[in-house]
Amino acid sequence: MGDTIKANVFRYDPETDREPYFEKYNVVAEEKTAVLVLLDRIQKEIDPTLSFRSYCCGLQMCRSCLMKINHKKSYACLTLVEPGEDVTIEPLSYPDGHIKDLIVKIKE
């Protein structure tokens, strides 16, 4: 059993939630992990209701994984977190164009 990464993830479904909130997840991690991989593990292993764009071009071109990570605009596919760290993950902007959880309308 490895150490954990503590993820504080923004949640909000405008169809069912009155207000946004943060949900805490403890994710077992053996090594540095990209935030996008961390979110994928949360969705597959802990909470299948979590919504985010999981497409990854790895080139910073598609911008689909651009979000606020520890209060800084970052690419989830490139931002690494280490076991033992805490990370806060939230969408870039809301409620303007907010779809659900970490999914927002991408401005062209």
C-alpha positions in Angstrom: 0.0 0.0 0.0 1.4 3.4 -1.0 1.1 6.8 0.4 -1.9 9.0 -0.6 -2.6 12.2 -2.5 -5.4 14.2 -0.9 -7.5 15.8 -3.6 -9.9 18.6 -2.8 -12.1 18.6 -6.0 -14.7 21.2 -7.0 -18.2 19.7 -7.5 -21.3 21.3 -8.9 -24.2 20.1 -11.0 -26.4 23.1 -11.8 -29.3 20.7 -12.4 -29.3 19.3 -8.8 -27.0 21.4 -6.6 -27.9 24.7 -5.0 -24.3 25.7 -4.6 -20.8 24.5 -5.6 -18.9 22.6 -3.0 -15.5 20.7 -2.6 -15.3 17.0 -2.1 -12.2 15.4 -0.5 -10.7 12.2 -1.9 -7.7 10.2 -0.7 -6.1 8.5 -3.6 -3.4 5.8 -3.1 -0.3 6.7 -5.1 3.1 5.1 -5.5 4.7 7.8 -7.5 4.3 11.3 -9.0 1.0 11.3 -10.8 -0.5 13.7 -13.4 -3.6 15.5 -12.1 -5.6 14.1 -15.1 -4.6 10.5 -14.2 -5.5 11.3 -10.6 -9.0 12.5 -11.6 -9.4 9.4 -13.8 -8.5 7.1 -10.8 -11.0 9.0 -8.6 -13.7 8.5 -11.2 -12.9 4.8 -11.9 -12.1 3.6 -8.3 -13.9 6.0 -5.9 -16.6 8.1 -7.3 -18.1 7.4 -10.8 -20.2 10.6 -10.6 -17.2 12.9 -11.0 -17.3 14.7 -14.3 -14.3 16.1 -16.2 -12.8 16.1 -19.7 -10.5 13.2 -19.8 -9.2 13.7 -23.4 -5.4 14.4 -23.4 -3.4 15.6 -26.4 -0.3 16.0 -24.2 0.8 19.0 -26.2 -1.1 21.9 -24.5 -3.0 22.5 -27.7 -6.5 21.2 -27.1 -6.9 23.1 -23.8 -9.6 20.5 -22.7 -7.7 19.7 -19.4 -6.9 23.4 -18.5 -8.2 24.0 -15.0 -7.1 25.7 -11.7 -4.7 23.4 -9.8 -3.7 24.8 -6.4 -5.3 28.1 -7.5 -3.1 28.4 -10.6 -4.1 28.0 -14.2 -2.5 24.7 -15.3 -2.8 21.7 -17.6 -4.0 18.6 -15.7 -2.2 16.4 -18.2 1.1 18.0 -17.4 0.8 19.0 -13.7 2.3 16.3 -11.4 1.5 15.7 -7.7 3.5 13.6 -5.4 2.3 11.1 -2.7 1.8 12.9 0.5 0.7 16.2 -1.2 -2.6 17.9 -1.0 -4.0 19.3 -4.3 -7.1 21.5 -4.9 -8.7 21.1 -8.4 -11.3 23.4 -9.7 -12.6 24.7 -13.1 -11.2 27.8 -14.7 -14.4 29.8 -14.5 -17.9 29.3 -13.2 -20.8 29.7 -13.1 -20.6 31.4 -16.5 -20.6 28.5 -19.0 -20.4 25.9 -16.2 -21.7 22.4 -17.4 -20.9 20.1 -14.4 -18.1 19.6 -11.9 -14.8 20.4 -13.7 -16.4 20.7 -17.1 -16.9 24.3 -18.4 -17.6 25.7 -21.9 -14.3 26.2 -23.6 -14.0 29.7 -24.9 -12.7 29.8 -28.5 
